[in-house]
Amino acid sequence: MSPTRHFFLSSAHRWPTQNFLVHHCSREQFSKRCDDLARAVDRLSDINAQDALILLRASFSAPMVQHLMRCLPSAGKVGLQTFDNLLRTAVGLITNSNMSDMQWLQTSLPIRHGGLDVRRVTSLAIPAFMASAVSTVSFKDHC
């Protein structure tokens, strides 16, 4: 057995013991990102609504936690829902509206489908993590 193959097998055996660390780190990291988003929302209220929406969509929404979603199994985490709630609040402040659940769902649609293209991170977490996991399969096969 090659040393690299042995590493992957021994890593698989250690995964359950590392589960606590992954959970703790993901909770801490999502908490930091939620704090960053809350600070950004406060600052976005000082600029034009259209500029604020563009900045929110391009920089402060899903791109802000994309790396965390790809690296950590974060499906069902409270941090994701908190981040989405902050996004919903931000969009409501920018558009000067109190959105219903149906309006919030429509907001996450692409612009060509009548939405504002503000992606909900709860709907992106599983596909992001799975895409990252699948992209590493070729590395494991070569070892």
Summary of the structure (lengths in Angstrom):
residues: 143
radius of gyration: 18.4
end to end distance: 10.3
largest distance: 62.5
contacts: 384
relative contact order: 0.13
helix: 79%
strand: 0%
